[in-house]
Amino acid sequence: MTDADTRTWIVLLLLTGLAFALGERGGTAVLALAAGKFGLVAWQFMDLRHAARIWSAVLLVLLVCTLTAVVALR
């Protein structure tokens, strides 16, 4: 693992702990944390940073649509 991978992993652990601390009362904040974690994993560990920009855009649109649907159905 590189230093960037290690830093990303630590940030993911901290975000997971924060989401756990917020618990059920966090609501939308927990969803936002999950979206951030998704972005970090895709960017760092799925090498989206090296992919064509269209794939980053498609992934962002998919994430926004999914979060919108989840918030709308709550």
PQR file with spaces between the fields and no chain letter, atoms N, CA, C, O and H, PARSE charges and radii, in Angstrom:
ATOM       1  N    MET     1       0.843   -1.185    0.000 -0.4000 1.5000
ATOM       2  CA   MET     1       0.000    0.000    0.000 -0.0000 2.0000
ATOM       3  C    MET     1       0.885    1.244    0.000  0.5500 1.7000
ATOM       4  O    MET     1       1.940    1.289    0.633 -0.5500 1.4000
ATOM       5  N    THR     2       0.421    2.231   -0.722 -0.4000 1.5000
ATOM       6  CA   THR     2       1.147    3.491   -0.759 -0.0000 2.0000
ATOM       7  C    THR     2       0.717    4.372    0.401  0.5500 1.7000
ATOM       8  O    THR     2      -0.226    4.044    1.121 -0.5500 1.4000
ATOM       9  H    THR     2      -0.435    2.194   -1.236  0.4000 1.0000
ATOM      10  N    ASP     3       1.404    5.483    0.579 -0.4000 1.5000
ATOM      11  CA   ASP     3       1.026    6.427    1.635 -0.0000 2.0000
ATOM      12  C    ASP     3      -0.358    7.002    1.390  0.5500 1.7000
ATOM      13  O    ASP     3      -1.123    7.210    2.331 -0.5500 1.4000
ATOM      14  H    ASP     3       2.170    5.749   -0.006  0.4000 1.0000
ATOM      15  N    ALA     4      -0.682    7.260    0.132 -0.4000 1.5000
ATOM      16  CA   ALA     4      -2.007    7.793   -0.193 -0.0000 2.0000
ATOM      17  C    ALA     4      -3.096    6.772    0.143  0.5500 1.7000
ATOM      18  O    ALA     4      -4.163    7.138    0.637 -0.5500 1.4000
ATOM      19  H    ALA     4      -0.060    7.092   -0.633  0.4000 1.0000
ATOM      20  N    ASP     5      -2.826    5.496   -0.126 -0.4000 1.5000
ATOM      21  CA   ASP     5      -3.790    4.451    0.224 -0.0000 2.0000
ATOM      22  C    ASP     5      -3.986    4.392    1.738  0.5500 1.7000
ATOM      23  O    ASP     5      -5.111    4.257    2.218 -0.5500 1.4000
ATOM      24  H    ASP     5      -1.960    5.199   -0.527  0.4000 1.0000
ATOM      25  N    THR     6      -2.911    4.491    2.468 -0.4000 1.5000
ATOM      26  CA   THR     6      -2.992    4.441    3.925 -0.0000 2.0000
ATOM      27  C    THR     6      -3.766    5.633    4.477  0.5500 1.7000
ATOM      28  O    THR     6      -4.612    5.476    5.358 -0.5500 1.4000
ATOM      29  H    THR     6      -1.997    4.601    2.078  0.4000 1.0000
ATOM      30  N    ARG     7      -3.474    6.824    3.958 -0.4000 1.5000
ATOM      31  CA   ARG     7      -4.216    8.015    4.408 -0.0000 2.0000
ATOM      32  C    ARG     7      -5.704    7.893    4.082  0.5500 1.7000
ATOM      33  O    ARG     7      -6.550    8.240    4.906 -0.5500 1.4000
ATOM      34  H    ARG     7      -2.787    6.951    3.243  0.4000 1.0000
ATOM      35  N    THR     8      -6.022    7.408    2.899 -0.4000 1.5000
ATOM      36  CA   THR     8      -7.423    7.231    2.512 -0.0000 2.0000
ATOM      37  C    THR     8      -8.095    6.220    3.412  0.5500 1.7000
ATOM      38  O    THR     8      -9.238    6.420    3.822 -0.5500 1.4000
ATOM      39  H    THR     8      -5.334    7.126    2.229  0.4000 1.0000
ATOM      40  N    TRP     9      -7.408    5.139    3.726 -0.4000 1.5000
ATOM      41  CA   TRP     9      -7.968    4.119    4.593 -0.0000 2.0000
ATOM      42  C    TRP     9      -8.253    4.688    5.988  0.5500 1.7000
ATOM      43  O    TRP     9      -9.288    4.386    6.581 -0.5500 1.4000
ATOM      44  H    TRP     9      -6.480    4.977    3.392  0.4000 1.0000
ATOM      45  N    ILE    10      -7.342    5.504    6.508 -0.4000 1.5000
ATOM      46  CA   ILE    10      -7.549    6.123    7.822 -0.0000 2.0000
ATOM      47  C    ILE    10      -8.748    7.067    7.784  0.5500 1.7000
ATOM      48  O    ILE    10      -9.554    7.079    8.714 -0.5500 1.4000
ATOM      49  H    ILE    10      -6.501    5.749    6.026  0.4000 1.0000
ATOM      50  N    VAL    11      -8.874    7.855    6.720 -0.4000 1.5000
ATOM      51  CA   VAL    11     -10.026    8.752    6.580 -0.0000 2.0000
ATOM      52  C    VAL    11     -11.318    7.940    6.515  0.5500 1.7000
ATOM      53  O    VAL    11     -12.322    8.326    7.112 -0.5500 1.4000
ATOM      54  H    VAL    11      -8.219    7.845    5.964  0.4000 1.0000
ATOM      55  N    LEU    12     -11.299    6.826    5.800 -0.4000 1.5000
ATOM      56  CA   LEU    12     -12.487    5.969    5.732 -0.0000 2.0000
ATOM      57  C    LEU    12     -12.857    5.424    7.109  0.5500 1.7000
ATOM      58  O    LEU    12     -14.037    5.352    7.454 -0.5500 1.4000
ATOM      59  H    LEU    12     -10.483    6.512    5.315  0.4000 1.0000
ATOM      60  N    LEU    13     -11.859    5.044    7.887 -0.4000 1.5000
ATOM      61  CA   LEU    13     -12.126    4.573    9.250 -0.0000 2.0000
ATOM      62  C    LEU    13     -12.741    5.679   10.107  0.5500 1.7000
ATOM      63  O    LEU    13     -13.690    5.441   10.853 -0.5500 1.4000
ATOM      64  H    LEU    13     -10.901    5.103    7.606  0.4000 1.0000
ATOM      65  N    LEU    14     -12.192    6.890    9.993 -0.4000 1.5000
ATOM      66  CA   LEU    14     -12.733    8.011   10.766 -0.0000 2.0000
ATOM      67  C    LEU    14     -14.169    8.339   10.352  0.5500 1.7000
ATOM      68  O    LEU    14     -15.016    8.607   11.204 -0.5500 1.4000
ATOM      69  H    LEU    14     -11.421    7.083    9.387  0.4000 1.0000
ATOM      70  N    LEU    15     -14.440    8.319    9.057 -0.4000 1.5000
ATOM      71  CA   LEU    15     -15.799    8.585    8.583 -0.0000 2.0000
ATOM      72  C    LEU    15     -16.771    7.498    9.038  0.5500 1.7000
ATOM      73  O    LEU    15     -17.926    7.784    9.356 -0.5500 1.4000
ATOM      74  H    LEU    15     -13.752    8.102    8.365  0.4000 1.0000
ATOM      75  N    THR    16     -16.304    6.261    9.068 -0.4000 1.5000
ATOM      76  CA   THR    16     -17.140    5.164    9.560 -0.0000 2.0000
ATOM      77  C    THR    16     -17.448    5.351   11.039  0.5500 1.7000
ATOM      78  O    THR    16     -18.584    5.151   11.469 -0.5500 1.4000
ATOM      79  H    THR    16     -15.366    6.028    8.811  0.4000 1.0000
ATOM      80  N    GLY    17     -16.443    5.732   11.815 -0.4000 1.5000
ATOM      81  CA   GLY    17     -16.668    5.998   13.237 -0.0000 2.0000
ATOM      82  C    GLY    17     -17.625    7.146   13.460  0.5500 1.7000
ATOM      83  O    GLY    17     -18.472    7.090   14.351 -0.5500 1.4000
ATOM      84  H    GLY    17     -15.520    5.894   11.466  0.4000 1.0000
ATOM      85  N    LEU    18     -17.495    8.194   12.652 -0.4000 1.5000
ATOM      86  CA   LEU    18     -18.412    9.332   12.764 -0.0000 2.0000
ATOM      87  C    LEU    18     -19.834    8.924   12.414  0.5500 1.7000
ATOM      88  O    LEU    18     -20.778    9.328   13.093 -0.5500 1.4000
ATOM      89  H    LEU    18     -16.807    8.240   11.929  0.4000 1.0000
ATOM      90  N    ALA    19     -19.998    8.134   11.371 -0.4000 1.5000
ATOM      91  CA   ALA    19     -21.333    7.657   10.996 -0.0000 2.0000
ATOM      92  C    ALA    19     -21.923    6.788   12.108  0.5500 1.7000
ATOM      93  O    ALA    19     -23.118    6.865   12.392 -0.5500 1.4000
ATOM      94  H    ALA    19     -19.231    7.807   10.819  0.4000 1.0000
ATOM      95  N    PHE    20     -21.086    5.968   12.729 -0.4000 1.5000
ATOM      96  CA   PHE    20     -21.552    5.133   13.835 -0.0000 2.0000
ATOM      97  C    PHE    20     -21.983    6.001   15.013  0.5500 1.7000
ATOM      98  O    PHE    20     -22.999    5.733   15.655 -0.5500 1.4000
ATOM      99  H    PHE    20     -20.115    5.906   12.498  0.4000 1.0000
ATOM     100  N    ALA    21     -21.197    7.049   15.291 -0.4000 1.5000
ATOM     101  CA   ALA    21     -21.521    7.930   16.414 -0.0000 2.0000
ATOM     102  C    ALA    21     -22.836    8.682   16.166  0.5500 1.7000
ATOM     103  O    ALA    21     -23.616    8.908   17.091 -0.5500 1.4000
ATOM     104  H    ALA    21     -20.372    7.266   14.770  0.4000 1.0000
ATOM     105  N    LEU    22     -23.066    9.060   14.920 -0.4000 1.5000
ATOM     106  CA   LEU    22     -24.313    9.758   14.607 -0.0000 2.0000
ATOM     107  C    LEU    22     -25.517    8.834   14.729  0.5500 1.7000
ATOM     108  O    LEU    22     -26.608    9.254   15.115 -0.5500 1.4000
ATOM     109  H    LEU    22     -22.432    8.876   14.169  0.4000 1.0000
ATOM     110  N    GLY    23     -25.297    7.579   14.395 -0.4000 1.5000
ATOM     111  CA   GLY    23     -26.346    6.578   14.539 -0.0000 2.0000
ATOM     112  C    GLY    23     -27.590    6.892   13.729  0.5500 1.7000
ATOM     113  O    GLY    23     -27.518    7.495   12.659 -0.5500 1.4000
ATOM     114  H    GLY    23     -24.411    7.238   14.082  0.4000 1.0000
ATOM     115  N    GLU    24     -28.722    6.478   14.253 -0.4000 1.5000
ATOM     116  CA   GLU    24     -29.983    6.665   13.540 -0.0000 2.0000
ATOM     117  C    GLU    24     -30.441    8.115   13.534  0.5500 1.7000
ATOM     118  O    GLU    24     -31.230    8.501   12.671 -0.5500 1.4000
ATOM     119  H    GLU    24     -28.781    5.988   15.122  0.4000 1.0000
ATOM     120  N    ARG    25     -29.977    8.913   14.455 -0.4000 1.5000
ATOM     121  CA   ARG    25     -30.430   10.302   14.495 -0.0000 2.0000
ATOM     122  C    ARG    25     -29.686   11.178   13.481  0.5500 1.7000
ATOM     123  O    ARG    25     -30.046   12.339   13.285 -0.5500 1.4000
ATOM     124  H    ARG    25     -29.337    8.599   15.156  0.4000 1.0000
ATOM     125  N    GLY    26     -28.658   10.629   12.843 -0.4000 1.5000
ATOM     126  CA   GLY    26     -27.875   11.369   11.873 -0.0000 2.0000
ATOM     127  C    GLY    26     -28.606   11.602   10.566  0.5500 1.7000
ATOM     128  O    GLY    26     -28.448   12.653    9.945 -0.5500 1.4000
ATOM     129  H    GLY    26     -28.366    9.686   13.003  0.4000 1.0000
ATOM     130  N    GLY    27     -29.405   10.632   10.142 -0.4000 1.5000
ATOM     131  CA   GLY    27     -30.217   10.750    8.942 -0.0000 2.0000
ATOM     132  C    GLY    27     -29.437   11.112    7.693  0.5500 1.7000
ATOM     133  O    GLY    27     -28.639   10.324    7.186 -0.5500 1.4000
ATOM     134  H    GLY    27     -29.534    9.778   10.647  0.4000 1.0000
ATOM     135  N    THR    28     -29.680   12.310    7.211 -0.4000 1.5000
ATOM     136  CA   THR    28     -29.065   12.762    5.968 -0.0000 2.0000
ATOM     137  C    THR    28     -27.550   12.885    6.100  0.5500 1.7000
ATOM     138  O    THR    28     -26.831   12.683    5.122 -0.5500 1.4000
ATOM     139  H    THR    28     -30.328   12.951    7.622  0.4000 1.0000
ATOM     140  N    ALA    29     -27.060   13.209    7.277 -0.4000 1.5000
ATOM     141  CA   ALA    29     -25.613   13.323    7.478 -0.0000 2.0000
ATOM     142  C    ALA    29     -24.926   11.979    7.268  0.5500 1.7000
ATOM     143  O    ALA    29     -23.833   11.915    6.705 -0.5500 1.4000
ATOM     144  H    ALA    29     -27.644   13.372    8.072  0.4000 1.0000
ATOM     145  N    VAL    30     -25.568   10.908    7.722 -0.4000 1.5000
ATOM     146  CA   VAL    30     -24.997    9.573    7.538 -0.0000 2.0000
ATOM     147  C    VAL    30     -24.972    9.228    6.050  0.5500 1.7000
ATOM     148  O    VAL    30     -24.017    8.616    5.572 -0.5500 1.4000
ATOM     149  H    VAL    30     -26.456   10.959    8.179  0.4000 1.0000
ATOM     150  N    LEU    31     -26.011    9.615    5.321 -0.4000 1.5000
ATOM     151  CA   LEU    31     -26.032    9.386    3.877 -0.0000 2.0000
ATOM     152  C    LEU    31     -24.933   10.176    3.181  0.5500 1.7000
ATOM     153  O    LEU    31     -24.296    9.673    2.256 -0.5500 1.4000
ATOM     154  H    LEU    31     -26.787   10.113    5.710  0.4000 1.0000
ATOM     155  N    ALA    32     -24.711   11.399    3.617 -0.4000 1.5000
ATOM     156  CA   ALA    32     -23.649   12.218    3.032 -0.0000 2.0000
ATOM     157  C    ALA    32     -22.276   11.596    3.317  0.5500 1.7000
ATOM     158  O    ALA    32     -21.404   11.594    2.447 -0.5500 1.4000
ATOM     159  H    ALA    32     -25.229   11.808    4.369  0.4000 1.0000
ATOM     160  N    LEU    33     -22.088   11.081    4.508 -0.4000 1.5000
ATOM     161  CA   LEU    33     -20.834   10.402    4.837 -0.0000 2.0000
ATOM     162  C    LEU    33     -20.646    9.156    3.972  0.5500 1.7000
ATOM     163  O    LEU    33     -19.541    8.880    3.504 -0.5500 1.4000
ATOM     164  H    LEU    33     -22.796   11.083    5.214  0.4000 1.0000
ATOM     165  N    ALA    34     -21.724    8.411    3.763 -0.4000 1.5000
ATOM     166  CA   ALA    34     -21.643    7.225    2.912 -0.0000 2.0000
ATOM     167  C    ALA    34     -21.289    7.610    1.479  0.5500 1.7000
ATOM     168  O    ALA    34     -20.517    6.914    0.820 -0.5500 1.4000
ATOM     169  H    ALA    34     -22.621    8.635    4.142  0.4000 1.0000
ATOM     170  N    ALA    35     -21.845    8.703    1.003 -0.4000 1.5000
ATOM     171  CA   ALA    35     -21.531    9.165   -0.350 -0.0000 2.0000
ATOM     172  C    ALA    35     -20.063    9.574   -0.446  0.5500 1.7000
ATOM     173  O    ALA    35     -19.396    9.279   -1.438 -0.5500 1.4000
ATOM     174  H    ALA    35     -22.473    9.268    1.538  0.4000 1.0000
ATOM     175  N    GLY    36     -19.571   10.246    0.574 -0.4000 1.5000
ATOM     176  CA   GLY    36     -18.162   10.625    0.595 -0.0000 2.0000
ATOM     177  C    GLY    36     -17.245    9.420    0.615  0.5500 1.7000
ATOM     178  O    GLY    36     -16.218    9.395   -0.063 -0.5500 1.4000
ATOM     179  H    GLY    36     -20.113   10.486    1.379  0.4000 1.0000
ATOM     180  N    LYS    37     -17.624    8.420    1.398 -0.4000 1.5000
ATOM     181  CA   LYS    37     -16.830    7.196    1.453 -0.0000 2.0000
ATOM     182  C    LYS    37     -16.845    6.478    0.107  0.5500 1.7000
ATOM     183  O    LYS    37     -15.825    5.950   -0.337 -0.5500 1.4000
ATOM     184  H    LYS    37     -18.458    8.440    1.949  0.4000 1.0000
ATOM     185  N    PHE    38     -17.984    6.462   -0.524 -0.4000 1.5000
ATOM     186  CA   PHE    38     -18.094    5.853   -1.851 -0.0000 2.0000
ATOM     187  C    PHE    38     -17.154    6.547   -2.833  0.5500 1.7000
ATOM     188  O    PHE    38     -16.449    5.897   -3.604 -0.5500 1.4000
ATOM     189  H    PHE    38     -18.813    6.891   -0.164  0.4000 1.0000
ATOM     190  N    GLY    39     -17.158    7.865   -2.791 -0.4000 1.5000
ATOM     191  CA   GLY    39     -16.282    8.626   -3.673 -0.0000 2.0000
ATOM     192  C    GLY    39     -14.808    8.349   -3.406  0.5500 1.7000
ATOM     193  O    GLY    39     -14.022    8.196   -4.341 -0.5500 1.4000
ATOM     194  H    GLY    39     -17.731    8.393   -2.164  0.4000 1.0000
ATOM     195  N    LEU    40     -14.436    8.286   -2.142 -0.4000 1.5000
ATOM     196  CA   LEU    40     -13.041    7.995   -1.790 -0.0000 2.0000
ATOM     197  C    LEU    40     -12.600    6.614   -2.261  0.5500 1.7000
ATOM     198  O    LEU    40     -11.507    6.456   -2.803 -0.5500 1.4000
ATOM     199  H    LEU    40     -15.075    8.411   -1.383  0.4000 1.0000
ATOM     200  N    VAL    41     -13.453    5.621   -2.052 -0.4000 1.5000
ATOM     201  CA   VAL    41     -13.113    4.266   -2.479 -0.0000 2.0000
ATOM     202  C    VAL    41     -12.988    4.200   -3.998  0.5500 1.7000
ATOM     203  O    VAL    41     -12.049    3.603   -4.525 -0.5500 1.4000
ATOM     204  H    VAL    41     -14.341    5.750   -1.612  0.4000 1.0000
ATOM     205  N    ALA    42     -13.935    4.813   -4.694 -0.4000 1.5000
ATOM     206  CA   ALA    42     -13.889    4.789   -6.160 -0.0000 2.0000
ATOM     207  C    ALA    42     -12.650    5.517   -6.675  0.5500 1.7000
ATOM     208  O    ALA    42     -11.982    5.038   -7.591 -0.5500 1.4000
ATOM     209  H    ALA    42     -14.697    5.297   -4.266  0.4000 1.0000
ATOM     210  N    TRP    43     -12.347    6.658   -6.095 -0.4000 1.5000
ATOM     211  CA   TRP    43     -11.232    7.470   -6.575 -0.0000 2.0000
ATOM     212  C    TRP    43      -9.883    6.816   -6.282  0.5500 1.7000
ATOM     213  O    TRP    43      -9.014    6.743   -7.151 -0.5500 1.4000
ATOM     214  H    TRP    43     -12.889    7.048   -5.351  0.4000 1.0000
ATOM     215  N    GLN    44      -9.720    6.340   -5.040 -0.4000 1.5000
ATOM     216  CA   GLN    44      -8.409    5.844   -4.619 -0.0000 2.0000
ATOM     217  C    GLN    44      -8.189    4.370   -4.952  0.5500 1.7000
ATOM     218  O    GLN    44      -7.156    4.003   -5.513 -0.5500 1.4000
ATOM     219  H    GLN    44     -10.426    6.399   -4.334  0.4000 1.0000
ATOM     220  N    PHE    45      -9.165    3.525   -4.602 -0.4000 1.5000
ATOM     221  CA   PHE    45      -8.929    2.092   -4.695 -0.0000 2.0000
ATOM     222  C    PHE    45      -9.427    1.473   -5.995  0.5500 1.7000
ATOM     223  O    PHE    45      -8.957    0.402   -6.380 -0.5500 1.4000
ATOM     224  H    PHE    45     -10.004    3.823   -4.147  0.4000 1.0000
ATOM     225  N    MET    46     -10.367    2.121   -6.678 -0.4000 1.5000
ATOM     226  CA   MET    46     -10.837    1.626   -7.973 -0.0000 2.0000
ATOM     227  C    MET    46     -10.165    2.388   -9.108  0.5500 1.7000
ATOM     228  O    MET    46     -10.522    2.211  -10.273 -0.5500 1.4000
ATOM     229  H    MET    46     -10.748    2.991   -6.365  0.4000 1.0000
ATOM     230  N    ASP    47      -9.189    3.240   -8.770 -0.4000 1.5000
ATOM     231  CA   ASP    47      -8.380    4.003   -9.728 -0.0000 2.0000
ATOM     232  C    ASP    47      -9.201    4.855  -10.680  0.5500 1.7000
ATOM     233  O    ASP    47      -8.854    4.992  -11.853 -0.5500 1.4000
ATOM     234  H    ASP    47      -8.899    3.383   -7.824  0.4000 1.0000
ATOM     235  N    LEU    48     -10.278    5.422  -10.185 -0.4000 1.5000
ATOM     236  CA   LEU    48     -11.081    6.315  -11.012 -0.0000 2.0000
ATOM     237  C    LEU    48     -10.290    7.564  -11.382  0.5500 1.7000
ATOM     238  O    LEU    48     -10.591    8.209  -12.386 -0.5500 1.4000
ATOM     239  H    LEU    48     -10.560    5.310   -9.232  0.4000 1.0000
ATOM     240  N    ARG    49      -9.294    7.909  -10.592 -0.4000 1.5000
ATOM     241  CA   ARG    49      -8.492    9.100  -10.880 -0.0000 2.0000
ATOM     242  C    ARG    49      -7.701    8.949  -12.170  0.5500 1.7000
ATOM     243  O    ARG    49      -7.278    9.944  -12.758 -0.5500 1.4000
ATOM     244  H    ARG    49      -9.050    7.385   -9.776  0.4000 1.0000
ATOM     245  N    HIS    50      -7.496    7.703  -12.621 -0.4000 1.5000
ATOM     246  CA   HIS    50      -6.764    7.455  -13.859 -0.0000 2.0000
ATOM     247  C    HIS    50      -7.691    7.187  -15.046  0.5500 1.7000
ATOM     248  O    HIS    50      -7.225    7.042  -16.176 -0.5500 1.4000
ATOM     249  H    HIS    50      -7.840    6.894  -12.143  0.4000 1.0000
ATOM     250  N    ALA    51      -8.981    7.123  -14.796 -0.4000 1.5000
ATOM     251  CA   ALA    51      -9.941    6.811  -15.852 -0.0000 2.0000
ATOM     252  C    ALA    51     -10.296    8.077  -16.633  0.5500 1.7000
ATOM     253  O    ALA    51      -9.942    9.188  -16.239 -0.5500 1.4000
ATOM     254  H    ALA    51      -9.359    7.241  -13.878  0.4000 1.0000
ATOM     255  N    ALA    52     -10.990    7.887  -17.732 -0.4000 1.5000
ATOM     256  CA   ALA    52     -11.470    9.021  -18.514 -0.0000 2.0000
ATOM     257  C    ALA    52     -12.476    9.825  -17.681  0.5500 1.7000
ATOM     258  O    ALA    52     -13.188    9.273  -16.843 -0.5500 1.4000
ATOM     259  H    ALA    52     -11.277    6.984  -18.052  0.4000 1.0000
ATOM     260  N    ARG    53     -12.518   11.117  -17.926 -0.4000 1.5000
ATOM     261  CA   ARG    53     -13.400   11.994  -17.135 -0.0000 2.0000
ATOM     262  C    ARG    53     -14.867   11.621  -17.253  0.5500 1.7000
ATOM     263  O    ARG    53     -15.647   11.875  -16.335 -0.5500 1.4000
ATOM     264  H    ARG    53     -11.940   11.565  -18.608  0.4000 1.0000
ATOM     265  N    ILE    54     -15.247   11.029  -18.360 -0.4000 1.5000
ATOM     266  CA   ILE    54     -16.653   10.642  -18.531 -0.0000 2.0000
ATOM     267  C    ILE    54     -17.078    9.644  -17.458  0.5500 1.7000
ATOM     268  O    ILE    54     -18.216    9.677  -16.991 -0.5500 1.4000
ATOM     269  H    ILE    54     -14.614   10.822  -19.106  0.4000 1.0000
ATOM     270  N    TRP    55     -16.158    8.753  -17.065 -0.4000 1.5000
ATOM     271  CA   TRP    55     -16.502    7.769  -16.031 -0.0000 2.0000
ATOM     272  C    TRP    55     -16.676    8.430  -14.671  0.5500 1.7000
ATOM     273  O    TRP    55     -17.532    8.019  -13.887 -0.5500 1.4000
ATOM     274  H    TRP    55     -15.233    8.727  -17.444  0.4000 1.0000
ATOM     275  N    SER    56     -15.886    9.430  -14.390 -0.4000 1.5000
ATOM     276  CA   SER    56     -16.071   10.187  -13.145 -0.0000 2.0000
ATOM     277  C    SER    56     -17.419   10.877  -13.149  0.5500 1.7000
ATOM     278  O    SER    56     -18.121   10.887  -12.138 -0.5500 1.4000
ATOM     279  H    SER    56     -15.191    9.763  -15.027  0.4000 1.0000
ATOM     280  N    ALA    57     -17.782   11.456  -14.291 -0.4000 1.5000
ATOM     281  CA   ALA    57     -19.063   12.148  -14.407 -0.0000 2.0000
ATOM     282  C    ALA    57     -20.230   11.169  -14.272  0.5500 1.7000
ATOM     283  O    ALA    57     -21.212   11.460  -13.590 -0.5500 1.4000
ATOM     284  H    ALA    57     -17.212   11.448  -15.112  0.4000 1.0000
ATOM     285  N    VAL    58     -20.122   10.020  -14.918 -0.4000 1.5000
ATOM     286  CA   VAL    58     -21.181    9.014  -14.832 -0.0000 2.0000
ATOM     287  C    VAL    58     -21.350    8.541  -13.396  0.5500 1.7000
ATOM     288  O    VAL    58     -22.475    8.393  -12.919 -0.5500 1.4000
ATOM     289  H    VAL    58     -19.325    9.783  -15.473  0.4000 1.0000
ATOM     290  N    LEU    59     -20.258    8.307  -12.714 -0.4000 1.5000
ATOM     291  CA   LEU    59     -20.316    7.858  -11.330 -0.0000 2.0000
ATOM     292  C    LEU    59     -20.928    8.922  -10.423  0.5500 1.7000
ATOM     293  O    LEU    59     -21.701    8.602   -9.520 -0.5500 1.4000
ATOM     294  H    LEU    59     -19.344    8.427  -13.101  0.4000 1.0000
ATOM     295  N    LEU    60     -20.583   10.186  -10.661 -0.4000 1.5000
ATOM     296  CA   LEU    60     -21.153   11.276   -9.874 -0.0000 2.0000
ATOM     297  C    LEU    60     -22.656   11.386  -10.095  0.5500 1.7000
ATOM     298  O    LEU    60     -23.413   11.554   -9.139 -0.5500 1.4000
ATOM     299  H    LEU    60     -19.955   10.446  -11.395  0.4000 1.0000
ATOM     300  N    VAL    61     -23.091   11.292  -11.344 -0.4000 1.5000
ATOM     301  CA   VAL    61     -24.524   11.357  -11.651 -0.0000 2.0000
ATOM     302  C    VAL    61     -25.259   10.189  -11.002  0.5500 1.7000
ATOM     303  O    VAL    61     -26.342   10.368  -10.445 -0.5500 1.4000
ATOM     304  H    VAL    61     -22.476   11.155  -12.121  0.4000 1.0000
ATOM     305  N    LEU    62     -24.674    8.999  -11.073 -0.4000 1.5000
ATOM     306  CA   LEU    62     -25.281    7.828  -10.444 -0.0000 2.0000
ATOM     307  C    LEU    62     -25.412    8.020   -8.939  0.5500 1.7000
ATOM     308  O    LEU    62     -26.442    7.685   -8.354 -0.5500 1.4000
ATOM     309  H    LEU    62     -23.794    8.854  -11.526  0.4000 1.0000
ATOM     310  N    LEU    63     -24.391    8.547   -8.326 -0.4000 1.5000
ATOM     311  CA   LEU    63     -24.408    8.784   -6.886 -0.0000 2.0000
ATOM     312  C    LEU    63     -25.473    9.809   -6.507  0.5500 1.7000
ATOM     313  O    LEU    63     -26.222    9.602   -5.552 -0.5500 1.4000
ATOM     314  H    LEU    63     -23.554    8.819   -8.802  0.4000 1.0000
ATOM     315  N    VAL    64     -25.543   10.898   -7.240 -0.4000 1.5000
ATOM     316  CA   VAL    64     -26.539   11.944   -6.944 -0.0000 2.0000
ATOM     317  C    VAL    64     -27.956   11.406   -7.141  0.5500 1.7000
ATOM     318  O    VAL    64     -28.832   11.671   -6.317 -0.5500 1.4000
ATOM     319  H    VAL    64     -24.935   11.066   -8.015  0.4000 1.0000
ATOM     320  N    CYS    65     -28.192   10.668   -8.203 -0.4000 1.5000
ATOM     321  CA   CYS    65     -29.524   10.096   -8.447 -0.0000 2.0000
ATOM     322  C    CYS    65     -29.918    9.115   -7.342  0.5500 1.7000
ATOM     323  O    CYS    65     -31.058    9.115   -6.878 -0.5500 1.4000
ATOM     324  H    CYS    65     -27.481   10.453   -8.872  0.4000 1.0000
ATOM     325  N    THR    66     -28.976    8.294   -6.933 -0.4000 1.5000
ATOM     326  CA   THR    66     -29.252    7.321   -5.880 -0.0000 2.0000
ATOM     327  C    THR    66     -29.572    8.010   -4.562  0.5500 1.7000
ATOM     328  O    THR    66     -30.542    7.657   -3.892 -0.5500 1.4000
ATOM     329  H    THR    66     -28.050    8.294   -7.310  0.4000 1.0000
ATOM     330  N    LEU    67     -28.759    8.989   -4.190 -0.4000 1.5000
ATOM     331  CA   LEU    67     -29.013    9.715   -2.936 -0.0000 2.0000
ATOM     332  C    LEU    67     -30.329   10.472   -2.983  0.5500 1.7000
ATOM     333  O    LEU    67     -31.061   10.513   -1.994 -0.5500 1.4000
ATOM     334  H    LEU    67     -27.971    9.275   -4.734  0.4000 1.0000
ATOM     335  N    THR    68     -30.633   11.071   -4.130 -0.4000 1.5000
ATOM     336  CA   THR    68     -31.909   11.776   -4.265 -0.0000 2.0000
ATOM     337  C    THR    68     -33.084   10.823   -4.084  0.5500 1.7000
ATOM     338  O    THR    68     -34.058   11.146   -3.404 -0.5500 1.4000
ATOM     339  H    THR    68     -30.039   11.037   -4.934  0.4000 1.0000
ATOM     340  N    ALA    69     -32.987    9.661   -4.690 -0.4000 1.5000
ATOM     341  CA   ALA    69     -34.071    8.669   -4.560 -0.0000 2.0000
ATOM     342  C    ALA    69     -34.203    8.200   -3.113  0.5500 1.7000
ATOM     343  O    ALA    69     -35.319    8.065   -2.612 -0.5500 1.4000
ATOM     344  H    ALA    69     -32.196    9.399   -5.243  0.4000 1.0000
ATOM     345  N    VAL    70     -33.103    7.954   -2.446 -0.4000 1.5000
ATOM     346  CA   VAL    70     -33.163    7.484   -1.058 -0.0000 2.0000
ATOM     347  C    VAL    70     -33.761    8.562   -0.146  0.5500 1.7000
ATOM     348  O    VAL    70     -34.598    8.260    0.705 -0.5500 1.4000
ATOM     349  H    VAL    70     -32.196    8.064   -2.853  0.4000 1.0000
ATOM     350  N    VAL    71     -33.336    9.804   -0.320 -0.4000 1.5000
ATOM     351  CA   VAL    71     -33.877   10.887    0.509 -0.0000 2.0000
ATOM     352  C    VAL    71     -35.351   11.107    0.204  0.5500 1.7000
ATOM     353  O    VAL    71     -36.134   11.357    1.121 -0.5500 1.4000
ATOM     354  H    VAL    71     -32.655   10.049   -1.011  0.4000 1.0000
ATOM     355  N    ALA    72     -35.746   11.022   -1.055 -0.4000 1.5000
ATOM     356  CA   ALA    72     -37.137   11.231   -1.446 -0.0000 2.0000
ATOM     357  C    ALA    72     -38.038   10.132   -0.891  0.5500 1.7000
ATOM     358  O    ALA    72     -39.199   10.393   -0.574 -0.5500 1.4000
ATOM     359  H    ALA    72     -35.110   10.819   -1.800  0.4000 1.0000
ATOM     360  N    LEU    73     -37.533    8.926   -0.769 -0.4000 1.5000
ATOM     361  CA   LEU    73     -38.346    7.796   -0.296 -0.0000 2.0000
ATOM     362  C    LEU    73     -38.358    7.636    1.220  0.5500 1.7000
ATOM     363  O    LEU    73     -39.036    6.756    1.751 -0.5500 1.4000
ATOM     364  H    LEU    73     -36.590    8.714   -1.026  0.4000 1.0000
ATOM     365  N    ARG    74     -37.616    8.479    1.908 -0.4000 1.5000
ATOM     366  CA   ARG    74     -37.580    8.379    3.378 -0.0000 2.0000
ATOM     367  C    ARG    74     -38.857    8.823    3.984  0.5500 1.7000
ATOM     368  O    ARG    74     -38.999    8.805    5.206 -0.5500 1.4000
ATOM     369  H    ARG    74     -37.066    9.194    1.477  0.4000 1.0000
